């Protein structure tokens, strides 16, 4: 279990770095679009391609944030009945949910690989003035999907192992919905630091 916990912490750190990088790229994109809008308004000049670049950045940043959401259990769930079930059933449903998510994401990632390979082989470019080699943004997008699949695969193994070693409580810590107390603790974390 110690090795699994170490891998989990490593993946968590990587996901935080990915989110920060994606956030920084989105911020730079927002600045670029703002400058473009201001230049158009006041100087009658446009920076061609800012909308295209922003789209690429958004797609890449989104996929690289998936692993962070998964590890921090920040994904949205409909849990009206889930919370009424016994802890063991909830743990089993959490694992089944991870497996179903894996099946879907594996299919999506396989299709993304096909799209990337097709763009690479055909040397496809965007139909814009930038003529961007389309495989470049697709590679960033695909990298995020692959990182998510790796993280998700590990989390399934860790959750199943935790179920047998620690019981349902172990699965809850890794893959269950966050409790109200956990939500409050996360929302007030910064407030406590400011108060101190």
Secondary structure, 3 states (H helix, E strand, C coil): CHHHHHHHHHHHHHHHHHHHHHHHHHHHHHHHHHHHHHHHHHCCCCCCCHHHHHHHHHHHHHHHHHHHHHHCCCCCCCCCCHHHCCHHHHHHHHHHHHHHHHHHHHHHHHHHHHHHHHHHHHCCECCCCCCCEHHHHHHHHHHHHHHHHHHHHHHHHHHHHHHHHCCHHHHHHHHCCCCHHHHHHHHCHHHHHHHC
